[in-house]
Amino acid sequence: MIVTDNATVTAAEDLIRKHKNERPEKPRRPQELSARYEQAIRQYQELMKADVDNREQRVMLYSEIKVLGWCLGRDEAKVVREINTPRK
């Protein structure tokens, strides 16, 4: 959809500018990415062992793991293999 209304475009640009100014976060370092990646895999594996239905949590963690793996430059097949390999 193409928006041609100037007021709508201006409002959207203002919203983006405000959001950027309120979130001065720095990108994560590779060490932080790697640590979160490992932590998320452990959490995912614990959820897989749980007796309760936690599909939403599992899907969210799985997605986060795949994105973190992508950020770390890992092959998708390797990420999936690491998700399914038991950890201690």
Secondary structure, DSSP 8 states (H G I E B T S, - for coil): -----HHHHHHHHHHHHHHHHH-------HHHHHHHHHHHHHHHHHHHH-SS--HHHHHHHHHHHHHHHHHTT--HHHHHHHHHS---
